[in-house]
Amino acid sequence: IDFLAKELYEFLNIKKNWIKQLENQSNIEIALINSPGNIQGVAFYEACKEKSIKVISAQHGVTNELMELKNEWLVNHEVNASDCCLVYNPASYNEMKKSPYSIGNPFIVGMSNRHHRVGDNNLKKEGSTDIVYISTNLYKGNLNYFGGYINDFDRAKRESNIVLKVLAKLPCKVRYKSYPEDTRRYVDKDPVLSEVESTNNIELFDSKIDMRYLLAQHKIIVTSLATSTLGWVVQTKKPIVFINWNDNCPLNDEAYRSFSKGLFLFDGNNKNFQKNLVQFLSQPVSNIENLWRLKSDDFNQMLEYYFTCSSAGAGKRAAKMINKEFF
């Protein structure tokens, strides 16, 4: 009860301050906001509503349209605290239309130019490894949504097995890109990173650099979980090995079928998972690239429905919609 009272007090204070800020802004008709699915965003929306200002939000990343265990995420939809939400793809559009907490309407504009630039051939290509493993291992502590039913101890053991029983077994050098943890859950160093550092064929990259700036340096990308990380990875159009776990941010049935055709999908809960993944990644890169070309049509269908339906130019499409619908 004390926690709830504290959160409500914070909400009312933020809303009051926003109303005060908006009092002298009588010429504002539209407010643009990124992802308002939190106390600050909801307070902003409520303040704008009192001033008859329409709020337009933007999709933060691909997660809800991909994930099966998402009930706890539903309250976080951008469309729940805005009059209109700019979304990337048809899957997200359909997901927001079904939201039981929806206030506004979604509008498909496609992914941002930032996403599309990930596939720019002019980006630096020189890298030390052909294969990169992009870790999505984020411990929860007592923060954030779970998206599954696995605890932090088992998360660590699972990630350790990826390092020691898969990556360390490969006949080539591999880069391990750790997940950027802005809010630390534990004070001690992640033991998995120590294991990475002690393995001869794995290069640890744990600097605070967003992975999208490094993707051009690698030929094969390995990652896991139905998270926004995948939204950046697919734009490279490079071979993608995706690991799906049934107890941690798993794909929904429809996405699973599409990803099975469009990507190299491996079930992490399969008893032969580690053996199969080592065998696949031990192939020459040219073999994997040839197999990837055979997936071209399925990949493009998956990309269009689950990631971005359009080419670059999301801002222009959004501007046209705003002019048409609100002015």
Buried (B, 14 or more C-beta within 10 A) or exposed (E): EEEEEEEEEEBEEBBEEBBEEBEEEEEEEBBEBEBBBEBBBBBBBBBBBEBEBBBBBBBBBBBBBBBBBBEEBBBBBBBBBBBBBBBBBBBBBEBBEEBEEBBBBBBBBBBBEEBBBBBEEEBEEEBEBBBBBBBBBBBBEEEEBEBBEBEBEEBBEBBBBBBBBBBBBBEBBBBBBBBEBEEEBEEEEBEBBEBBEEBEEBBBBBEEEEBBEBBBBBBBBBBBBBBBBBBBBBBBBBBBBBBBBBBBBBBBEBBBEBBBEBBBBBBBEEEEBBEBBBEBBEBEBEEBBEEBEEBEEBBEEBBBBBBBBBEBBBEEBBEEBBEEEEE
